[in-house]
Amino acid sequence: MTAEEMDLGFQKIWSLFMELREDFKETDKRFKETDKRFKETDKRFKETDERFKETDNEIKELKTTIDRLSMKVEETSVEVKKTSIEVAKTMKAINALSGKWSRFVEGLIVPAMERLFRERGIEIERIFSRVQSKNKSMEIDILAANGKHAILVEVKSTLKVNDVKEHIKRLGNFKVVFPEYKDKYIVGAVAGIVIEESADKYAYRNGLFVIAENGNTVNITNDDKFVPKLW
């Protein structure tokens, strides 16, 4: 082999070596990039794992909060039931007291009925308390009657406009429920220990007598110009 051929062979080998060197550099570079990516991926996995742990903790805390709220709701439900029972007892006591006051007012009015309506030109022959229809669809607190008239008195411890409205409906249906009074003139009256100002005015405008407590007795508060409505 000549020197020239040896030199050519060396150059080829050197050229191949340089190419391999460049390939190694490129490969090393890629390995480093891949390693970097793996490290970044590993970091992200760790971050994700931390987030999962945080989320798991949050879920546990949320569950604890929900359990506490559930206990509070149960406790509140028990308290509401207790309160409802107490309210029911209180309302029952109030209604019982209201009924007693109404009977007390009736006790004042019944003995005074003859006097009260004689002064208004109506003579009373018979007086009944707590009159109920056969089917119990209607109850009259005080019913007074003579040959021509029947007076229906609604008695309340506190008389309100709605009480007057209900009594007006009662007056309109009275002859249907009590047909034995169909030939009489029906007169309406309302009474109470406490009478709201709007209630007595409403009763007056609708043709009803208003009976109120006055010291140890009761009186009709309607003035002399008042003309009762007849049903």
Backbone bond lengths (Angstrom), bond angles and torsions (degrees), N, CA, C in turn:
res aa  C-N    CA-C-N  psi(-1)  N-CA   C-N-CA  omega(-1)  CA-C   N-CA-C  phi
1 M - - - 1.469 - - 1.522 107.71 -
2 T 1.300 113.32 132.49 1.458 118.06 -177.99 1.505 110.02 -80.18
3 A 1.326 113.65 165.55 1.477 119.76 178.90 1.516 110.96 -62.71
4 E 1.298 115.27 -35.17 1.475 119.61 -179.27 1.515 110.42 -65.99
5 E 1.359 116.01 -40.74 1.463 120.26 -179.50 1.531 109.39 -68.69
6 M 1.336 116.21 -38.50 1.464 119.39 178.03 1.535 110.78 -63.67
7 D 1.295 115.35 -42.09 1.470 119.54 179.62 1.517 110.14 -63.24
8 L 1.339 117.75 -41.14 1.473 122.00 179.63 1.528 109.82 -64.57
9 G 1.351 115.47 -41.45 1.468 118.58 179.15 1.528 111.89 -63.92
10 F 1.335 115.17 -41.06 1.471 119.32 178.71 1.523 111.57 -61.78
11 Q 1.316 115.91 -41.68 1.475 120.56 -179.95 1.525 110.68 -62.05
12 K 1.361 115.21 -41.07 1.466 117.98 179.28 1.515 110.97 -64.36
13 I 1.354 113.85 -43.01 1.482 117.06 178.77 1.534 110.85 -61.98
14 W 1.337 115.22 -44.77 1.469 119.85 179.86 1.535 111.34 -61.11
15 S 1.335 113.18 -41.08 1.466 118.52 179.44 1.533 109.91 -62.07
16 L 1.359 115.16 -45.08 1.467 118.87 177.95 1.526 111.37 -62.52
17 F 1.329 116.15 -40.77 1.468 120.85 178.55 1.521 111.36 -59.79
18 M 1.334 115.20 -44.53 1.471 119.94 -179.86 1.525 110.85 -63.91
19 E 1.366 115.53 -39.92 1.466 118.58 178.14 1.532 110.36 -64.05
20 L 1.359 114.46 -44.19 1.475 117.20 178.05 1.522 111.74 -62.00
21 R 1.331 115.07 -37.82 1.471 119.76 178.85 1.527 111.13 -61.26
22 E 1.367 114.00 -43.71 1.463 117.94 178.92 1.523 110.47 -65.16
23 D 1.364 114.18 -39.60 1.475 117.51 178.46 1.530 110.78 -62.39
24 F 1.360 114.50 -41.69 1.470 118.07 178.19 1.525 111.57 -61.65
25 K 1.349 115.37 -42.23 1.477 119.36 178.15 1.531 111.38 -59.94
26 E 1.342 114.67 -44.85 1.470 119.75 -179.10 1.533 110.08 -64.74
27 T 1.357 113.97 -42.47 1.474 118.61 179.01 1.522 110.58 -63.84
28 D 1.354 115.78 -43.53 1.469 120.21 178.52 1.526 110.60 -60.54
29 K 1.327 114.04 -41.23 1.467 119.02 179.05 1.525 110.65 -61.73
30 R 1.343 114.84 -43.78 1.461 118.55 179.57 1.529 111.45 -65.51
31 F 1.347 115.74 -40.34 1.466 118.87 177.13 1.525 111.45 -59.78
32 K 1.346 114.01 -42.04 1.469 118.11 179.45 1.528 110.98 -64.08
33 E 1.348 116.47 -41.57 1.474 120.38 178.17 1.536 110.38 -64.19
34 T 1.340 114.37 -42.98 1.473 118.61 178.91 1.524 110.78 -62.90
35 D 1.354 114.99 -42.49 1.468 119.32 177.98 1.527 111.04 -61.51
36 K 1.339 114.13 -40.51 1.462 119.25 178.38 1.530 111.06 -62.46
37 R 1.351 114.06 -42.83 1.462 118.24 178.85 1.528 111.32 -64.23
38 F 1.345 115.99 -41.62 1.462 119.62 177.22 1.531 111.21 -59.48
39 K 1.345 113.55 -42.85 1.472 117.51 178.20 1.529 111.46 -62.31
40 E 1.353 115.87 -42.98 1.475 120.07 177.76 1.529 110.90 -62.93
41 T 1.361 114.56 -42.63 1.467 119.30 178.79 1.519 110.56 -63.03
42 D 1.341 115.35 -43.13 1.463 120.08 178.24 1.528 110.49 -61.22
43 K 1.344 115.35 -40.88 1.461 120.21 178.15 1.528 110.67 -61.82
44 R 1.370 114.30 -43.00 1.460 118.41 179.30 1.526 111.65 -64.92
45 F 1.348 115.71 -40.01 1.462 119.52 176.69 1.531 110.79 -59.90
46 K 1.353 114.64 -43.01 1.470 118.65 178.70 1.525 110.94 -63.24
47 E 1.363 115.28 -42.90 1.469 119.48 178.32 1.531 110.59 -62.38
48 T 1.350 114.61 -43.28 1.469 119.47 178.64 1.520 110.66 -61.78
49 D 1.354 115.00 -42.10 1.463 119.68 178.46 1.525 110.82 -61.42
50 E 1.348 116.56 -40.95 1.461 121.15 177.48 1.525 110.76 -62.63
51 R 1.361 113.73 -41.71 1.467 117.29 179.27 1.522 111.42 -64.67
52 F 1.347 115.58 -40.10 1.461 119.20 177.23 1.522 110.25 -61.02
53 K 1.349 115.11 -41.86 1.463 118.73 178.81 1.529 110.97 -63.34
54 E 1.359 115.15 -43.26 1.465 119.35 178.06 1.529 111.03 -62.47
55 T 1.369 114.82 -43.51 1.463 119.57 178.76 1.514 110.75 -62.57
56 D 1.332 115.49 -41.35 1.465 119.81 178.62 1.525 110.64 -61.70
57 N 1.338 115.87 -41.22 1.471 120.30 177.50 1.524 110.74 -64.11
58 E 1.346 114.70 -42.04 1.468 119.04 179.30 1.526 110.84 -63.19
59 I 1.353 115.54 -40.71 1.465 120.14 178.15 1.533 110.49 -62.64
60 K 1.342 115.31 -42.57 1.464 119.50 178.28 1.533 111.08 -62.54
61 E 1.358 115.53 -43.16 1.465 120.19 178.78 1.530 110.64 -63.86
62 L 1.366 115.28 -41.28 1.458 119.83 179.00 1.524 110.83 -63.08
63 K 1.346 115.59 -42.46 1.464 119.81 178.03 1.522 110.78 -61.69
64 T 1.341 115.72 -41.83 1.470 119.89 177.90 1.519 110.90 -61.57
65 T 1.351 115.67 -42.88 1.464 120.55 179.01 1.527 111.22 -63.22
66 I 1.359 115.08 -42.94 1.463 119.86 179.18 1.527 110.43 -63.03
67 D 1.335 116.43 -41.55 1.468 120.38 177.99 1.520 110.96 -61.46
68 R 1.344 115.49 -41.72 1.471 119.46 178.54 1.518 111.12 -64.89
69 L 1.359 115.33 -43.36 1.462 119.47 178.91 1.524 111.06 -62.90
70 S 1.336 115.18 -40.20 1.465 119.79 178.48 1.525 110.81 -60.41
71 M 1.343 115.71 -41.86 1.464 120.00 177.51 1.520 111.01 -64.20
72 K 1.351 115.59 -40.35 1.468 120.22 178.97 1.526 110.63 -63.45
73 V 1.365 115.31 -42.08 1.469 120.07 179.63 1.522 110.13 -61.81
74 E 1.342 115.78 -42.87 1.467 120.20 178.72 1.524 110.38 -63.25
75 E 1.344 115.69 -44.05 1.474 119.75 178.91 1.523 110.20 -63.25
76 T 1.359 115.66 -42.77 1.463 120.22 179.70 1.524 110.67 -63.35
77 S 1.351 115.39 -41.15 1.466 120.30 178.81 1.522 110.83 -59.37
78 V 1.333 115.40 -42.26 1.474 120.10 178.30 1.525 110.17 -63.61
79 E 1.358 115.92 -43.37 1.464 120.47 179.46 1.523 111.24 -63.75
80 V 1.357 115.58 -40.84 1.477 120.00 179.36 1.528 109.90 -62.46
81 K 1.339 115.95 -42.70 1.465 119.42 178.56 1.529 110.92 -61.35
82 K 1.348 114.96 -43.55 1.468 119.27 179.08 1.530 110.25 -62.42
83 T 1.370 114.83 -43.99 1.460 119.61 179.98 1.521 110.74 -62.92
84 S 1.342 116.71 -41.63 1.470 121.30 179.56 1.522 110.63 -60.39
85 I 1.335 115.09 -41.15 1.469 119.60 178.61 1.521 110.48 -63.83
86 E 1.352 115.69 -43.10 1.471 120.29 179.89 1.531 110.93 -65.20
87 V 1.364 115.07 -41.96 1.476 119.30 178.73 1.523 110.30 -62.40
88 A 1.345 115.92 -42.77 1.464 120.65 179.56 1.530 110.48 -60.84
89 K 1.350 115.42 -42.51 1.472 119.54 178.65 1.530 110.61 -64.02
90 T 1.350 114.90 -42.90 1.470 119.61 -179.83 1.523 110.96 -62.89
91 M 1.361 115.93 -45.53 1.458 120.25 179.98 1.526 110.73 -62.70
92 K 1.346 115.32 -38.52 1.463 119.16 178.15 1.531 110.54 -62.83
93 A 1.346 114.70 -41.61 1.469 119.13 178.79 1.528 110.91 -65.90
94 I 1.365 115.33 -41.13 1.483 119.53 179.44 1.515 110.22 -63.73
95 N 1.344 116.07 -44.80 1.466 119.96 -179.95 1.523 111.13 -63.08
96 A 1.338 114.86 -39.33 1.467 118.75 178.36 1.521 110.59 -64.57
97 L 1.352 115.26 -42.37 1.468 119.79 178.88 1.517 110.31 -65.39
98 S 1.358 115.55 -41.93 1.460 119.87 179.18 1.520 110.30 -60.77
99 G 1.356 115.68 -41.42 1.462 119.66 178.92 1.524 111.60 -63.57
100 K 1.349 115.42 -38.57 1.469 119.15 178.74 1.520 110.93 -65.54
101 W 1.359 116.10 -41.29 1.461 119.47 178.55 1.530 110.48 -63.78
102 S 1.352 115.41 -41.23 1.469 119.17 179.30 1.523 110.18 -61.30
103 R 1.338 116.82 -42.60 1.471 120.08 178.28 1.527 111.21 -65.52
104 F 1.348 114.65 -34.35 1.461 118.64 176.81 1.532 110.50 -62.71
105 V 1.344 115.68 -44.24 1.471 120.27 178.54 1.521 110.07 -63.81
106 E 1.341 116.09 -41.58 1.465 119.38 177.16 1.530 110.37 -57.79
107 G 1.353 114.13 -40.35 1.466 119.01 179.51 1.519 112.52 -63.19
108 L 1.342 116.93 -27.56 1.466 120.51 176.09 1.525 111.40 -79.72
109 I 1.341 115.71 -36.91 1.466 120.31 -171.84 1.523 112.76 -79.12
110 V 1.335 116.66 -44.69 1.474 120.17 -174.74 1.528 112.28 -52.39
111 P 1.348 119.68 -49.25 1.472 118.65 -179.56 1.537 113.27 -66.16
112 A 1.344 116.15 -21.53 1.472 119.64 -176.35 1.533 112.80 -95.90
113 M 1.341 118.16 -3.83 1.457 120.97 -174.08 1.523 113.07 -58.17
114 E 1.322 116.80 -46.20 1.474 120.07 -178.24 1.522 110.38 -59.49
115 R 1.337 116.45 -47.26 1.467 120.61 179.96 1.523 111.20 -63.32
116 L 1.319 116.44 -47.78 1.462 120.60 -175.56 1.523 112.31 -57.51
117 F 1.330 116.46 -45.84 1.467 118.36 -173.78 1.536 112.52 -90.22
118 R 1.341 116.80 -18.97 1.463 118.06 171.11 1.524 109.23 -63.67
119 E 1.337 115.51 -37.88 1.466 120.00 178.16 1.529 111.44 -65.41
120 R 1.338 117.30 -20.25 1.469 122.25 178.54 1.526 111.94 -102.95
121 G 1.338 115.60 11.55 1.467 119.49 174.66 1.514 114.90 84.98
122 I 1.312 117.90 15.72 1.467 120.73 179.43 1.529 108.55 -121.12
123 E 1.336 116.56 114.19 1.452 121.09 177.79 1.528 109.50 -84.61
124 I 1.317 116.22 130.65 1.472 121.12 -178.12 1.523 109.57 -103.20
125 E 1.342 115.35 133.12 1.461 120.91 -178.69 1.541 112.23 -106.57
126 R 1.339 115.99 -34.60 1.466 119.67 -177.36 1.534 109.70 -136.72
127 I 1.341 116.25 143.19 1.476 121.32 178.34 1.529 108.70 -131.93
128 F 1.337 116.23 131.87 1.460 121.96 178.89 1.533 109.25 -127.19
129 S 1.337 115.77 144.60 1.466 120.74 176.26 1.528 109.82 -112.30
130 R 1.337 114.85 144.31 1.472 121.51 175.88 1.530 111.76 53.21
131 V 1.299 116.12 59.24 1.462 121.05 179.53 1.529 108.98 -86.55
132 Q 1.341 116.17 125.16 1.468 121.57 -179.16 1.515 110.74 -117.18
133 S 1.357 115.27 144.39 1.462 119.34 174.48 1.529 108.67 -73.51
134 K 1.333 116.10 165.61 1.469 120.31 -176.97 1.524 111.98 -60.17
135 N 1.332 116.60 -41.83 1.467 119.61 -179.24 1.528 112.79 -88.86
136 K 1.333 116.21 7.62 1.465 123.85 177.36 1.536 113.05 60.99
137 S 1.322 116.40 24.71 1.465 120.39 178.95 1.523 112.15 -80.64
138 M 1.338 116.36 -16.31 1.467 119.91 -179.83 1.520 109.64 -145.04
139 E 1.335 114.83 139.55 1.468 120.86 174.99 1.519 109.06 -130.69
140 I 1.320 115.63 133.49 1.465 121.74 178.14 1.525 107.50 -109.45
141 D 1.341 116.32 124.69 1.474 119.30 -178.38 1.527 111.06 -63.03
142 I 1.334 116.22 -51.73 1.474 120.85 177.27 1.524 107.75 -134.53
143 L 1.332 116.05 127.71 1.471 122.12 177.27 1.520 108.32 -122.27
144 A 1.340 116.01 118.52 1.459 121.38 177.94 1.522 108.39 -117.76
145 A 1.327 117.21 143.79 1.465 119.43 -175.56 1.527 111.91 -147.46
146 N 1.342 113.54 156.31 1.463 122.11 168.20 1.528 106.93 -138.32
147 G 1.301 117.74 -163.34 1.462 119.72 -177.74 1.519 114.16 -64.83
148 K 1.355 117.57 -26.95 1.470 120.62 -174.90 1.527 113.63 -113.42
149 H 1.343 116.47 -29.66 1.459 120.31 -171.47 1.528 113.13 -119.06
150 A 1.327 114.33 153.79 1.468 121.87 167.64 1.528 106.06 -132.07
151 I 1.327 115.21 124.57 1.477 120.72 -177.55 1.525 108.63 -107.18
152 L 1.325 115.51 123.73 1.464 121.52 -179.68 1.522 108.66 -106.94
153 V 1.345 116.41 119.46 1.460 121.03 -177.68 1.535 109.21 -112.75
154 E 1.327 116.13 125.46 1.467 122.19 173.65 1.522 108.44 -99.17
155 V 1.335 117.60 124.54 1.460 122.31 -174.51 1.533 109.78 -112.61
156 K 1.348 116.38 129.86 1.462 122.62 178.35 1.519 109.51 -134.74
157 S 1.341 116.39 148.03 1.467 118.60 173.69 1.529 109.13 -67.46
158 T 1.350 115.82 -41.03 1.465 121.74 172.83 1.522 107.51 -126.74
159 L 1.305 117.25 114.47 1.465 121.65 -176.72 1.521 110.23 -88.92
160 K 1.338 115.77 125.82 1.455 122.32 -179.69 1.525 110.42 -120.22
161 V 1.333 115.42 167.65 1.458 120.59 -179.10 1.525 111.19 -57.79
162 N 1.334 117.49 -42.52 1.466 120.38 -179.64 1.525 112.11 -61.57
163 D 1.348 116.40 -32.83 1.463 119.53 176.84 1.527 110.28 -64.96
164 V 1.326 115.58 -39.52 1.472 120.35 178.96 1.523 109.62 -65.92
165 K 1.341 117.10 -44.30 1.467 121.19 -179.97 1.527 111.21 -59.92
166 E 1.325 116.03 -43.47 1.465 120.07 179.72 1.531 110.83 -64.63
167 H 1.330 116.40 -37.12 1.468 119.58 -179.78 1.528 110.70 -69.32
168 I 1.332 117.20 -35.48 1.475 120.54 177.09 1.528 109.63 -62.37
169 K 1.339 117.42 -42.27 1.468 120.46 175.65 1.529 110.49 -61.33
170 R 1.323 115.53 -41.48 1.465 120.85 -179.97 1.529 110.18 -61.30
171 L 1.310 115.91 -41.92 1.475 120.60 179.47 1.531 110.55 -62.97
172 G 1.341 115.80 -38.97 1.458 119.89 -179.40 1.520 113.13 -67.70
173 N 1.338 116.69 -28.71 1.471 120.95 -178.15 1.524 113.65 -99.10
174 F 1.312 116.88 -3.16 1.459 120.70 -170.79 1.534 112.63 -58.70
175 K 1.325 117.76 -46.63 1.469 120.09 -176.34 1.529 112.36 -67.77
176 V 1.328 116.48 -25.15 1.473 119.76 177.43 1.522 109.57 -72.51
177 V 1.340 115.92 -42.41 1.471 120.79 -178.00 1.528 111.06 -78.71
178 F 1.336 116.61 -34.19 1.470 121.77 179.18 1.533 108.71 -120.09
179 P 1.333 117.48 75.74 1.473 120.64 -175.86 1.527 114.16 -62.61
180 E 1.331 117.36 -18.08 1.458 119.77 178.67 1.533 112.34 -66.08
181 Y 1.337 116.52 -12.97 1.468 120.47 178.56 1.537 111.99 -106.29
182 K 1.334 117.00 15.22 1.466 120.34 -173.54 1.528 113.56 -64.77
183 D 1.353 117.61 -22.19 1.466 120.49 -178.42 1.523 112.48 -94.69
184 K 1.343 117.65 4.67 1.472 119.80 -177.46 1.524 110.81 -103.57
185 Y 1.323 115.20 158.04 1.467 121.21 171.09 1.536 107.22 -80.91
186 I 1.312 116.52 125.24 1.458 120.61 -178.60 1.533 109.23 -96.19
187 V 1.346 115.37 127.00 1.461 122.52 -179.13 1.533 108.39 -116.48
188 G 1.333 116.84 140.15 1.456 120.74 -178.86 1.519 112.92 -108.47
189 A 1.347 115.31 146.28 1.464 121.27 176.04 1.522 108.72 -147.57
190 V 1.339 115.87 149.71 1.464 121.80 175.86 1.519 108.53 -129.21
191 A 1.336 116.09 151.22 1.465 120.43 -177.34 1.516 109.90 -145.26
192 G 1.346 115.48 153.97 1.456 119.74 177.42 1.517 111.79 -168.70
193 I 1.355 115.57 156.57 1.463 119.93 173.73 1.519 108.91 -70.76
194 V 1.347 114.82 -48.09 1.457 121.37 175.45 1.523 106.94 -112.03
195 I 1.334 116.09 127.08 1.465 120.44 -179.35 1.516 109.02 -123.51
196 E 1.319 115.40 117.51 1.466 118.71 177.03 1.527 109.35 -64.36
197 E 1.338 114.48 139.35 1.469 119.32 -175.52 1.527 111.53 -56.27
198 S 1.332 116.31 -39.91 1.461 119.57 -179.84 1.526 110.97 -67.70
199 A 1.339 116.97 -28.21 1.460 120.45 -178.85 1.523 111.20 -71.20
200 D 1.337 117.13 -44.75 1.471 118.11 -179.69 1.534 111.49 -68.49
201 K 1.337 116.69 -35.29 1.466 119.33 177.17 1.517 111.06 -66.61
202 Y 1.337 115.82 -40.59 1.466 120.33 179.95 1.528 109.83 -64.91
203 A 1.328 116.89 -42.07 1.463 121.09 178.87 1.533 110.36 -63.45
204 Y 1.317 116.54 -44.19 1.471 121.23 179.77 1.526 110.18 -59.14
205 R 1.355 116.55 -48.71 1.470 120.74 -177.24 1.531 112.09 -63.05
206 N 1.333 115.97 -26.25 1.463 119.75 -179.07 1.526 113.10 -98.66
207 G 1.339 116.47 15.45 1.461 120.77 171.69 1.505 116.42 80.72
208 L 1.351 117.94 23.40 1.462 121.47 -179.98 1.532 110.52 -105.92
209 F 1.334 115.46 142.62 1.456 120.27 171.65 1.533 108.50 -71.70
210 V 1.337 116.26 146.15 1.462 121.86 176.76 1.521 108.03 -117.87
211 I 1.337 116.20 120.96 1.466 121.78 -178.56 1.528 108.21 -109.60
212 A 1.334 115.74 126.27 1.464 120.08 -177.18 1.522 110.89 -130.33
213 E 1.343 114.53 152.01 1.467 121.03 177.95 1.525 109.51 -72.66
214 N 1.341 115.07 138.68 1.472 120.82 -178.67 1.525 108.06 -142.07
215 G 1.346 114.72 91.72 1.465 118.41 -177.54 1.508 110.17 71.04
216 N 1.328 116.44 -121.71 1.467 121.15 179.99 1.516 112.34 -95.98
217 T 1.306 117.38 7.41 1.463 120.39 -178.51 1.523 110.36 -137.22
218 V 1.319 116.24 -175.23 1.462 121.42 177.38 1.516 109.48 -128.90
219 N 1.319 116.12 152.01 1.462 121.28 -179.96 1.521 110.09 -140.02
220 I 1.321 115.57 158.30 1.461 121.27 171.41 1.523 107.13 -84.79
221 T 1.318 117.15 127.20 1.470 121.22 -174.99 1.530 113.29 -88.81
222 N 1.325 118.59 -10.69 1.464 120.96 -179.24 1.523 110.12 -63.35
223 D 1.329 116.30 140.31 1.469 119.57 179.74 1.530 110.58 -76.23
224 D 1.360 116.08 176.98 1.470 121.55 -176.35 1.526 112.93 -69.52
225 K 1.332 116.84 -17.31 1.473 119.44 180.00 1.531 111.83 -81.00
226 F 1.321 116.09 -11.34 1.468 120.36 -174.92 1.528 111.49 -66.48
227 V 1.343 116.07 134.84 1.463 122.82 174.26 1.529 108.18 -120.75
228 P 1.328 118.68 115.82 1.470 120.56 -176.88 1.521 112.16 -68.08
229 K 1.326 115.39 146.87 1.460 120.53 174.59 1.516 109.35 -81.01
230 L 1.328 116.50 141.68 1.456 121.87 179.12 1.531 109.55 -110.90
231 W 1.350 115.08 130.21 1.451 119.26 177.92 1.529 109.97 -102.66
